[in-house]
Amino acid sequence: MPMQVTVLTRICDKKDWPTLYRTDRGTLLVQGYTGDEHGLNVPNGEGIVEIPVELLKKAVADGVL
């Protein structure tokens, strides 16, 4: 069964980026641009996502975190 995902908040109402989601697994999903210029060693199966700090500030201000 696929996980259930709920939108918590987003910065732009005209598109889906950037967005913060809550799952039924007690985790968060973050949608943003992939950060290819970080120079970090990322294990297989993982990735880096770049999000604006404003997204987290908005989530706290909205009371969803």
C-alpha positions as CSV (number, residue, x, y, z in Angstrom):
1,M,0.0,0.0,0.0
2,P,1.4,3.4,-0.9
3,M,2.2,5.9,1.9
4,Q,-0.4,8.6,2.5
5,V,1.0,12.1,1.9
6,T,-0.6,15.4,3.1
7,V,0.6,18.8,2.0
8,L,1.6,20.8,5.1
9,T,2.7,24.1,3.5
10,R,4.2,25.6,0.3
11,I,5.6,29.0,-0.5
12,C,4.1,29.5,-3.9
13,D,0.4,29.0,-4.5
14,K,0.8,28.9,-8.3
15,K,3.1,25.8,-8.5
16,D,4.0,22.8,-6.3
17,W,7.6,23.9,-5.5
18,P,8.8,24.2,-2.8
19,T,6.5,22.0,-0.7
20,L,6.6,20.3,2.7
21,Y,4.6,17.1,3.2
22,R,3.7,14.8,6.1
23,T,3.4,11.1,5.7
24,D,1.4,8.5,7.5
25,R,4.8,6.9,8.5
26,G,5.6,9.9,10.8
27,T,8.1,11.4,8.4
28,L,8.3,14.5,6.3
29,L,8.9,14.8,2.5
30,V,10.4,17.9,1.0
31,Q,10.0,18.9,-2.6
32,G,12.6,21.2,-4.0
33,Y,15.4,21.5,-6.6
34,T,18.0,18.8,-6.6
35,G,21.3,20.2,-5.4
36,D,24.0,19.0,-7.8
37,E,26.7,21.5,-6.9
38,H,27.2,20.6,-3.3
39,G,30.3,18.4,-3.7
40,L,29.0,16.0,-1.0
41,N,29.5,12.2,-1.0
42,V,25.9,11.0,-1.0
43,P,25.2,7.2,-0.6
44,N,23.3,5.3,-3.3
45,G,19.6,5.6,-2.8
46,E,19.8,9.0,-1.2
47,G,19.7,12.5,-2.6
48,I,20.2,16.2,-1.7
49,V,17.2,18.6,-2.0
50,E,17.6,22.3,-1.8
51,I,14.8,24.2,-0.2
52,P,14.4,27.9,0.9
53,V,14.6,28.6,4.6
54,E,11.4,30.5,4.1
55,L,9.6,27.1,3.6
56,L,10.5,26.0,7.2
57,K,9.7,29.4,8.6
58,K,6.3,29.3,7.0
59,A,5.7,25.8,8.3
60,V,6.4,26.9,11.9
61,A,4.3,30.1,11.4
62,D,1.4,28.0,10.0
63,G,1.6,25.8,13.0
64,V,2.2,22.6,11.0
65,L,5.5,21.8,12.7
